[in-house]
Amino acid sequence: MDWQRYTLLGGIAAVVLALIFQWNEFKEERAPAVDRETVVRGDAPTLPQGQEKDAQAETNSDVPQLQSEAEQPQVDNGEQRQLISVTTDVFELLIDPRGGDIVKVALRDFDQELNTPDRPMILLNRTRGHTYIAQSGLIGPNGTDSSAGRPLFESEATEYALSEGKDTLTVDLTLRQEDANITKRYTFNRGDYLVDISYLVDNTSGEEWSAAMFGQIKRDSQEPPVDTGIGMSPFLGAAIRTADENYFKQDFEEIAEEPTRETIEGGWVAMVQHYFLSAWVPPQDEQNTFELRELSGDLFRMGFTATPVTVAAGTQGELSASFYAGPKDVIRLEQISPYLDLTVDYGWLWWIAKPLFRVLNFIQEHIVSNWGWAIVLLTLFIKALLYPLSSAGLKSMARMRKFAPQMKKLQEQNKGNRQKLAEETMKLYRREKINPMGGCFPILLQMPVFIALYWMLNETVELRHAPWILWIHDLSTKDPFFILPVLMGATMWFMQRLNPQPTDPTQARIMQLMPVMMTFFFLWFPAGLVLYWLANNVISIAQTWFINKQVEAGKV
């Protein structure tokens, strides 16, 4: 009996759903905790067995060398120092006086997890089990950094904070040498994730001073904790601009297999992950050499070396670059350096996705002030924009649905005579002005827009921890109760009922299973993406119903 079959199917669905809830709870309980403690360089990092860092990698053998560089004297590597704390409206940052490196960056406007304002998102950090730091220095004949060691800077204080009413915070690290006095200056601006780093050189000697600035991101291959669901695999790795490609990326495996070295004017080098990135931006009017390579002990160097600068005897000079550590903000990245915004990876359809993001951002800022409703309105806007294309296909399908009984009658009358059936079917199509392929071309034209929108939503950092309504508190993670995926599947099934059913029984069965399969896959998709598909289905249902009524009434 049908009721027995439906009861059995319902029981199976309930068991599967219970297993899914249990699996999610199992994963959440065993998710690795983020290590928030930053270590001083002298502390020995410890990794799981088999992943220990090579001791040489923890010395400074990763400092880039110039071909003309002379042998540097040994620098005292004593570890007696305190990390320098810097707090701005957007940063909690630590600087190591040894080398003046940035060894921790926490982003105050982004929580590590939902509703944890006391635990800001940690982007860079040097812990006992993880290395992700930003280093910079001077190399060359008079450089301060070499394979022999790094300089130990001094500072007036160990804690700095951006004061209320001030827009700029300057942190100076000083180093006195026989040939020059050097100030490594960090400049932080309110509301900005871009940090300016300058070396101010006072040549106190009677000879010419020469060195080149380098900046690099040193990181292991450890993946950050991210909940992106089935089918979603955000890129994790390095990216640069080359002479041939505006956006060239390599993951850690590719860097290990084939290191990259490129010299161009301007440029940038970035470490990219889901929603966030860090990037060095050297002077844009000079030739810079960029390098992506593996060090030892699962450490990778992603850096640049700028053009050497010469400071005449008794004069002053400056070497500078900028370092970005923050969210993938398309608008801000466009302003920093050409093509840096491509690190917000929309794929090959970026030329469609970027305008879609502008529209989405405008809707959120000026109309609804809610990213969930902005997605709904953007979907409505796109469907309205593409309606002239989609209406042709909808009308064709509506006519096929209207005359489906006649087609079925023809199949019964001409059973076993394929040629006769084809002739009679074509006569029906011509008489009733039915184009069986009429819906294909408009749908194909819409596909690039929908794919671009899909990837745009996946890369939009603004959706991270952004609420919509009721139970949806984070549009970037899965629906905790799977309500949206179930609604999406239901609307997909209902939309199928409005369209003509395949005459082939096998095809019809496959089409009936599609909503179930899609619902299963969408259970783990970010809620913002599921909301988009749900809104798209609801609007499509309304359009299809409207066209069907018009065709049935003979109005079109």
Secondary structure, 3 states (H helix, E strand, C coil): CHHHHHHHHHHHHHHHHHHHHHHHHHHHHCCCCCCCCCCCCCCCCCCCCCCCCCHHHHCCCCCCCCCCCCCCCCCCCCCCCCCEEEECCCEEEEEECECCEEEEEEEEEEECCCCCCCCEEEEEEECCCCEEEEEEEEECCCCCCECCECCECECCCCEEECCCCCCEEEEEEEEECCCEEEEEEEEEECCCCEEEEEEEEEECCCCCEEEEEEEEEEECCCCCCCCCCCCCCCCCEEEECCCCCCCEEEEHHHHHHCCEEEEEECCCEEEECCCEEEEEECCCCCEEEEEEEECCCCCEEEEEECCCEEECCCCEEEEEEEEEEEECCHHHHHHHCCCHHHHCCCHHHHHHHHHHHHHHHHHHHHHHCCHHHHHHHHHHHHHHHCHHHHHHHHHHHHHHHHCHHHHHHHHHHCCCCHHHHHHHHHHHHHHHCCCCCCCHHHHHHHHHHHHHHHHHHHHCHHHCCCCCCCCCCCCCCCCCCCHHHHHHHHHHHHHHHHCCCCCCHHHHHHHHHHHHHHHHHHCCCCHHHHHHHHHHHHHHHHHHHHHHHHHHCCCC
